[in-house]
Amino acid sequence: MARDAEPDLHGLITDRRTELELQAEKLSQQLQDVRDELEELTVAERGARRLAEQLHAETRTTPGGDGEQQGDPP
């Protein structure tokens, strides 16, 4: 009986190992996708901050200082 159970046990272990390896691969890909998106958000945030700083600087240097750009109608 032990000999009959041994191949079944080996097959179960092999099948489970395959399932876990596939799951690990999927999770690894998901983690990489999350890291990529976080990096994209960081770049977008940096760009938005720079644009806001430029707009703020332009607004302060505009005559009147009321936020109107030169050449804009009143």
TIVO-2410 file (N, C-alpha, C; in nm, 3 decimals):
# residues 74
REC num residu      c1      c2      c3 atome chaine
REC   1      M   0.082  -0.119   0.000     N      A
REC   1      M   0.000   0.000   0.000    CA      A
REC   1      M   0.086   0.126   0.000     C      A
REC   2      A   0.198   0.123   0.070     N      A
REC   2      A   0.286   0.239   0.075    CA      A
REC   2      A   0.342   0.270  -0.063     C      A
REC   3      R   0.368   0.165  -0.141     N      A
REC   3      R   0.422   0.186  -0.275    CA      A
REC   3      R   0.318   0.250  -0.367     C      A
REC   4      D   0.191   0.215  -0.351     N      A
REC   4      D   0.085   0.274  -0.432    CA      A
REC   4      D   0.064   0.420  -0.395     C      A
REC   5      A   0.078   0.453  -0.270     N      A
REC   5      A   0.054   0.590  -0.224    CA      A
REC   5      A   0.170   0.682  -0.264     C      A
REC   6      E   0.288   0.627  -0.277     N      A
REC   6      E   0.405   0.708  -0.307    CA      A
REC   6      E   0.394   0.782  -0.441     C      A
REC   7      P   0.358   0.717  -0.550     N      A
REC   7      P   0.345   0.791  -0.676    CA      A
REC   7      P   0.234   0.896  -0.670     C      A
REC   8      D   0.124   0.866  -0.601     N      A
REC   8      D   0.016   0.964  -0.589    CA      A
REC   8      D   0.064   1.086  -0.512     C      A
REC   9      L   0.137   1.062  -0.404     N      A
REC   9      L   0.189   1.171  -0.323    CA      A
REC   9      L   0.287   1.256  -0.405     C      A
REC  10      H   0.373   1.190  -0.479     N      A
REC  10      H   0.469   1.262  -0.563    CA      A
REC  10      H   0.395   1.346  -0.668     C      A
REC  11      G   0.293   1.291  -0.728     N      A
REC  11      G   0.214   1.364  -0.827    CA      A
REC  11      G   0.144   1.484  -0.766     C      A
REC  12      L   0.089   1.466  -0.647     N      A
REC  12      L   0.022   1.577  -0.578    CA      A
REC  12      L   0.120   1.689  -0.546     C      A
REC  13      I   0.236   1.650  -0.499     N      A
REC  13      I   0.338   1.750  -0.465    CA      A
REC  13      I   0.383   1.824  -0.590     C      A
REC  14      T   0.405   1.751  -0.697     N      A
REC  14      T   0.447   1.812  -0.824    CA      A
REC  14      T   0.341   1.907  -0.876     C      A
REC  15      D   0.215   1.864  -0.872     N      A
REC  15      D   0.105   1.949  -0.918    CA      A
REC  15      D   0.095   2.077  -0.834     C      A
REC  16      R   0.106   2.061  -0.703     N      A
REC  16      R   0.096   2.177  -0.614    CA      A
REC  16      R   0.212   2.272  -0.637     C      A
REC  17      R   0.331   2.218  -0.657     N      A
REC  17      R   0.449   2.301  -0.683    CA      A
REC  17      R   0.426   2.382  -0.811     C      A
REC  18      T   0.372   2.319  -0.914     N      A
REC  18      T   0.345   2.388  -1.040    CA      A
REC  18      T   0.244   2.500  -1.019     C      A
REC  19      E   0.137   2.473  -0.945     N      A
REC  19      E   0.036   2.575  -0.915    CA      A
REC  19      E   0.098   2.694  -0.843     C      A
REC  20      L   0.180   2.665  -0.742     N      A
REC  20      L   0.243   2.771  -0.664    CA      A
REC  20      L   0.342   2.852  -0.747     C      A
REC  21      E   0.415   2.787  -0.835     N      A
REC  21      E   0.508   2.858  -0.921    CA      A
REC  21      E   0.434   2.951  -1.017     C      A
REC  22      L   0.321   2.906  -1.070     N      A
REC  22      L   0.239   2.991  -1.157    CA      A
REC  22      L   0.184   3.110  -1.079     C      A
REC  23      Q   0.135   3.084  -0.958     N      A
REC  23      Q   0.083   3.191  -0.874    CA      A
REC  23      Q   0.193   3.291  -0.841     C      A
REC  24      A   0.311   3.242  -0.808     N      A
REC  24      A   0.424   3.331  -0.777    CA      A
REC  24      A   0.460   3.417  -0.898     C      A
REC  25      E   0.455   3.359  -1.017     N      A
REC  25      E   0.485   3.435  -1.138    CA      A
REC  25      E   0.382   3.545  -1.160     C      A
REC  26      K   0.255   3.512  -1.140     N      A
REC  26      K   0.148   3.613  -1.155    CA      A
REC  26      K   0.164   3.724  -1.052     C      A
REC  27      L   0.192   3.687  -0.929     N      A
REC  27      L   0.209   3.788  -0.824    CA      A
REC  27      L   0.331   3.876  -0.850     C      A
REC  28      S   0.436   3.815  -0.901     N      A
REC  28      S   0.556   3.891  -0.935    CA      A
REC  28      S   0.526   3.993  -1.044     C      A
REC  29      Q   0.448   3.952  -1.144     N      A
REC  29      Q   0.411   4.044  -1.252    CA      A
REC  29      Q   0.322   4.155  -1.199     C      A
REC  30      Q   0.226   4.120  -1.111     N      A
REC  30      Q   0.140   4.222  -1.051    CA      A
REC  30      Q   0.222   4.323  -0.971     C      A
REC  31      L   0.318   4.273  -0.895     N      A
REC  31      L   0.404   4.361  -0.816    CA      A
REC  31      L   0.483   4.454  -0.907     C      A
REC  32      Q   0.535   4.403  -1.017     N      A
REC  32      Q   0.609   4.486  -1.110    CA      A
REC  32      Q   0.517   4.592  -1.172     C      A
REC  33      D   0.393   4.553  -1.204     N      A
REC  33      D   0.297   4.649  -1.259    CA      A
REC  33      D   0.269   4.762  -1.159     C      A
REC  34      V   0.254   4.726  -1.033     N      A
REC  34      V   0.229   4.826  -0.928    CA      A
REC  34      V   0.350   4.919  -0.915     C      A
REC  35      R   0.468   4.862  -0.915     N      A
REC  35      R   0.590   4.945  -0.905    CA      A
REC  35      R   0.603   5.039  -1.024     C      A
REC  36      D   0.571   4.989  -1.144     N      A
REC  36      D   0.576   5.073  -1.263    CA      A
REC  36      D   0.477   5.189  -1.252     C      A
REC  37      E   0.356   5.160  -1.205     N      A
REC  37      E   0.256   5.265  -1.193    CA      A
REC  37      E   0.296   5.368  -1.087     C      A
REC  38      L   0.353   5.321  -0.977     N      A
REC  38      L   0.402   5.414  -0.874    CA      A
REC  38      L   0.509   5.507  -0.932     C      A
REC  39      E   0.597   5.452  -1.014     N      A
REC  39      E   0.701   5.535  -1.077    CA      A
REC  39      E   0.638   5.637  -1.170     C      A
REC  40      E   0.537   5.595  -1.247     N      A
REC  40      E   0.468   5.688  -1.337    CA      A
REC  40      E   0.400   5.800  -1.258     C      A
REC  41      L   0.339   5.765  -1.147     N      A
REC  41      L   0.275   5.866  -1.063    CA      A
REC  41      L   0.376   5.964  -1.005     C      A
REC  42      T   0.491   5.914  -0.968     N      A
REC  42      T   0.597   6.000  -0.916    CA      A
REC  42      T   0.641   6.100  -1.022     C      A
REC  43      V   0.658   6.054  -1.144     N      A
REC  43      V   0.699   6.142  -1.254    CA      A
REC  43      V   0.589   6.244  -1.281     C      A
REC  44      A   0.464   6.200  -1.284     N      A
REC  44      A   0.352   6.292  -1.309    CA      A
REC  44      A   0.342   6.396  -1.198     C      A
REC  45      E   0.361   6.352  -1.075     N      A
REC  45      E   0.355   6.443  -0.961    CA      A
REC  45      E   0.465   6.549  -0.971     C      A
REC  46      R   0.584   6.505  -1.007     N      A
REC  46      R   0.697   6.596  -1.022    CA      A
REC  46      R   0.668   6.699  -1.132     C      A
REC  47      G   0.613   6.652  -1.244     N      A
REC  47      G   0.579   6.743  -1.353    CA      A
REC  47      G   0.472   6.843  -1.314     C      A
REC  48      A   0.370   6.796  -1.243     N      A
REC  48      A   0.262   6.885  -1.198    CA      A
REC  48      A   0.316   6.991  -1.102     C      A
REC  49      R   0.406   6.949  -1.014     N      A
REC  49      R   0.466   7.043  -0.919    CA      A
REC  49      R   0.545   7.151  -0.993     C      A
REC  50      R   0.622   7.110  -1.094     N      A
REC  50      R   0.701   7.207  -1.170    CA      A
REC  50      R   0.611   7.305  -1.244     C      A
REC  51      L   0.504   7.255  -1.305     N      A
REC  51      L   0.410   7.343  -1.374    CA      A
REC  51      L   0.345   7.442  -1.278     C      A
REC  52      A   0.307   7.393  -1.161     N      A
REC  52      A   0.246   7.481  -1.062    CA      A
REC  52      A   0.344   7.589  -1.017     C      A
REC  53      E   0.470   7.551  -0.997     N      A
REC  53      E   0.572   7.648  -0.958    CA      A
REC  53      E   0.594   7.752  -1.067     C      A
REC  54      Q   0.596   7.707  -1.193     N      A
REC  54      Q   0.614   7.801  -1.304    CA      A
REC  54      Q   0.495   7.897  -1.313     C      A
REC  55      L   0.376   7.845  -1.299     N      A
REC  55      L   0.256   7.929  -1.305    CA      A
REC  55      L   0.257   8.030  -1.191     C      A
REC  56      H   0.294   7.985  -1.074     N      A
REC  56      H   0.302   8.075  -0.959    CA      A
REC  56      H   0.406   8.184  -0.983     C      A
REC  57      A   0.520   8.147  -1.036     N      A
REC  57      A   0.626   8.245  -1.064    CA      A
REC  57      A   0.581   8.344  -1.171     C      A
REC  58      E   0.513   8.298  -1.273     N      A
REC  58      E   0.465   8.388  -1.379    CA      A
REC  58      E   0.359   8.482  -1.325     C      A
REC  59      T   0.274   8.433  -1.239     N      A
REC  59      T   0.168   8.515  -1.181    CA      A
REC  59      T   0.227   8.626  -1.095     C      A
REC  60      R   0.333   8.595  -1.020     N      A
REC  60      R   0.396   8.696  -0.935    CA      A
REC  60      R   0.468   8.803  -1.015     C      A
REC  61      T   0.516   8.769  -1.135     N      A
REC  61      T   0.592   8.865  -1.214    CA      A
REC  61      T   0.504   8.942  -1.313     C      A
REC  62      T   0.377   8.907  -1.319     N      A
REC  62      T   0.285   8.978  -1.410    CA      A
REC  62      T   0.251   9.113  -1.351     C      A
REC  63      P   0.253   9.219  -1.436     N      A
REC  63      P   0.216   9.353  -1.385    CA      A
REC  63      P   0.077   9.349  -1.323     C      A
REC  64      G   0.063   9.412  -1.210     N      A
REC  64      G  -0.064   9.412  -1.138    CA      A
REC  64      G  -0.071   9.300  -1.036     C      A
REC  65      G  -0.003   9.191  -1.063     N      A
REC  65      G   0.000   9.080  -0.968    CA      A
REC  65      G  -0.135   9.018  -0.939     C      A
REC  66      D  -0.234   9.043  -1.027     N      A
REC  66      D  -0.365   8.989  -1.000    CA      A
REC  66      D  -0.394   8.860  -1.077     C      A
REC  67      G  -0.291   8.806  -1.138     N      A
REC  67      G  -0.306   8.678  -1.206    CA      A
REC  67      G  -0.334   8.691  -1.354     C      A
REC  68      E  -0.355   8.812  -1.404     N      A
REC  68      E  -0.377   8.830  -1.548    CA      A
REC  68      E  -0.245   8.823  -1.621     C      A
REC  69      Q  -0.242   8.749  -1.729     N      A
REC  69      Q  -0.122   8.738  -1.812    CA      A
REC  69      Q  -0.114   8.862  -1.899     C      A
REC  70      Q   0.009   8.901  -1.936     N      A
REC  70      Q   0.024   9.013  -2.028    CA      A
REC  70      Q  -0.042   8.978  -2.161     C      A
REC  71      G  -0.116   9.073  -2.218     N      A
REC  71      G  -0.181   9.050  -2.345    CA      A
REC  71      G  -0.320   8.992  -2.331     C      A
REC  72      D  -0.359   8.948  -2.209     N      A
REC  72      D  -0.494   8.898  -2.187    CA      A
REC  72      D  -0.588   9.016  -2.174     C      A
REC  73      P  -0.709   9.003  -2.228     N      A
REC  73      P  -0.806   9.111  -2.209    CA      A
REC  73      P  -0.846   9.122  -2.063     C      A
REC  74      P  -0.878   9.242  -2.016     N      A
REC  74      P  -0.916   9.263  -1.875    CA      A
REC  74      P  -1.046   9.195  -1.840     C      A
***
